[in-house]
C-alpha cells in the first residue's frame, strides 16, 4: 500500500524495549508526502515509566513527530471506526498481551478499542508483533487473528 496522502493510526502497546526502533520507523513514515498520523497508546505505554525511558518523554516525542495529541482513552478510541478516521491502522509494537486481547475479543484498552472500531469498516490493520516469550505463549493467539 502506498502511504502517500493517507491517514494513519499508529498504536503503541507496552513492549517498551522496542519503543526506540518503533519511533525511528514512525519518523520515516512521517516523511511520506501528505501523510497524517494520529498516535494511540495503551494505558501502560501511556502511563508507565520503564528502564527504557519515561512515559512523559515518549509522549512528548511522539506528539512532536506526529503533530497530533495521543489517543489514550477507550472513549477517545471508540469513534475511530464510525468517523472513518484512518485509511490504515498500525499497531507497533504489539505486545503479547494485546495479541491475546484481540484474539479473544477483549476490548479493554485504547489500542484494542481502536483496532475493533477501525475493523468495523473492513479497513487494514498492520500488526508488528513484539513478544518476549519466543512466541511460545503467543503462537496460538497469533494464529487466531490471522
C-alpha positions as CSV (number, residue, x, y, z in Angstrom):
1,X,0.0,0.0,0.0
2,X,1.3,3.4,-0.9
3,X,1.0,5.6,2.2
4,X,1.2,8.9,0.4
5,X,-1.7,11.1,1.4
6,X,-3.0,8.5,3.8
7,X,-4.5,9.0,7.3
8,X,-2.7,6.5,9.6
9,X,-3.4,5.4,13.1
10,X,-0.3,4.4,14.8
11,X,-0.8,2.5,18.1
12,X,1.9,1.7,20.7
13,X,1.5,-1.1,23.3
14,X,3.7,-2.0,26.3
15,X,6.7,-3.6,24.6
16,X,8.9,-0.8,25.9
17,X,12.2,-2.3,24.7
18,X,11.2,-1.7,21.1
19,X,9.9,1.9,21.5
20,X,13.1,3.5,20.2
21,X,13.1,1.4,17.0
22,X,9.4,1.9,16.6
23,X,9.7,5.7,17.0
24,X,12.5,5.7,14.3
25,X,10.1,4.0,11.9
26,X,7.4,6.5,12.9
27,X,9.8,9.3,11.8
28,X,10.3,7.6,8.4
29,X,6.5,7.3,7.9
30,X,6.0,11.0,8.8
31,X,8.4,12.0,6.0
32,X,6.0,10.5,3.4
33,X,4.2,13.2,1.3
34,X,0.9,14.4,2.8
35,X,0.7,11.6,5.4
36,X,-1.3,12.3,8.6
37,X,-0.5,10.2,11.7
38,X,-2.7,10.0,14.7
39,X,-0.9,8.3,17.6
40,X,-2.7,5.9,20.0
41,X,-1.2,4.4,23.2
42,X,-2.4,1.6,25.5
43,X,-2.9,2.5,29.2
44,X,0.5,1.0,30.1
45,X,2.5,2.6,27.3
46,X,1.0,6.0,28.1
47,X,1.4,5.8,31.9
48,X,4.3,3.6,32.9
49,X,8.0,4.5,33.1
50,X,10.4,1.7,32.4
51,X,14.1,1.1,32.2
52,X,13.8,2.1,28.5
53,X,12.5,5.6,29.3
54,X,9.9,7.8,30.9
55,X,6.4,7.7,29.6
56,X,6.2,11.5,29.5
57,X,9.3,11.7,27.3
58,X,7.9,9.2,24.9
59,X,4.6,11.0,24.8
60,X,6.2,14.3,24.1
61,X,8.4,12.9,21.3
62,X,5.6,11.0,19.6
63,X,3.3,14.1,19.7
64,X,6.1,16.2,18.3
65,X,6.7,13.8,15.4
66,X,3.1,13.3,14.5
67,X,2.0,16.8,15.3
68,X,-1.1,15.3,17.0
69,X,-2.2,14.5,20.5
70,X,-2.2,10.9,21.5
71,X,-5.4,9.0,21.8
72,X,-5.0,7.3,25.2
73,X,-8.5,6.5,26.5
74,X,-11.1,4.0,25.4
75,X,-13.7,6.8,25.0
76,X,-11.4,8.7,22.5
77,X,-10.7,5.5,20.5
78,X,-14.3,4.4,20.1
79,X,-15.2,6.9,17.3
80,X,-12.3,5.8,15.1
81,X,-14.5,3.5,13.1
82,X,-17.7,5.5,12.9
83,X,-15.8,8.6,11.9
84,X,-13.6,6.6,9.5
85,X,-10.6,8.3,10.9
86,X,-7.9,6.2,9.3
87,X,-7.1,4.5,6.0
88,X,-4.8,2.1,7.8
89,X,-4.1,1.3,11.5
90,X,-0.6,0.1,12.5
91,X,-0.1,-1.5,15.9
92,X,3.7,-1.4,16.6
93,X,4.9,-2.7,18.8
94,X,2.1,-5.1,19.5
95,X,2.7,-6.9,22.8
96,X,1.7,-10.5,23.5
97,X,-0.9,-9.2,25.9
98,X,-2.5,-7.1,23.2
99,X,-2.5,-10.0,20.8
100,X,-4.2,-12.2,23.4
101,X,-6.8,-9.5,24.0
102,X,-7.5,-9.1,20.2
103,X,-7.7,-12.8,19.6
104,X,-10.2,-13.2,22.4
105,X,-12.3,-10.1,21.6
106,X,-11.3,-8.4,24.8
107,X,-11.7,-4.7,24.2
108,X,-10.4,-3.0,27.4
109,X,-7.6,-0.7,26.2
110,X,-7.4,2.3,23.9
111,X,-5.5,0.2,21.4
112,X,-7.9,-2.8,21.4
113,X,-10.8,-0.4,21.0
114,X,-9.0,1.4,18.1
115,X,-8.5,-1.9,16.3
116,X,-12.1,-3.1,16.9
117,X,-13.5,0.2,15.8
118,X,-11.3,0.5,12.7
119,X,-12.1,-3.0,11.6
120,X,-15.8,-2.1,11.5
121,X,-15.0,-0.5,8.2
122,X,-13.1,-3.6,6.9
123,X,-10.0,-1.3,6.8
124,X,-6.5,-2.8,7.0
125,X,-4.7,-3.3,10.3
126,X,-1.0,-4.0,10.4
127,X,0.3,-5.7,13.5
128,X,4.0,-5.7,14.3
129,X,4.4,-8.4,16.9
130,X,6.8,-7.9,19.8
131,X,6.8,-10.6,22.5
132,X,9.4,-11.8,24.9
133,X,8.3,-15.4,25.2
134,X,9.8,-16.5,21.9
135,X,6.3,-16.8,20.6
136,X,5.6,-20.0,22.6
137,X,2.8,-18.3,24.6
138,X,1.6,-16.1,21.8
139,X,1.6,-18.5,18.8
140,X,-2.0,-19.7,19.3
141,X,-3.3,-16.1,19.7
142,X,-1.4,-15.0,16.6
143,X,-2.9,-17.9,14.7
144,X,-6.4,-16.9,15.8
145,X,-6.1,-13.3,14.5
146,X,-4.5,-14.1,11.1
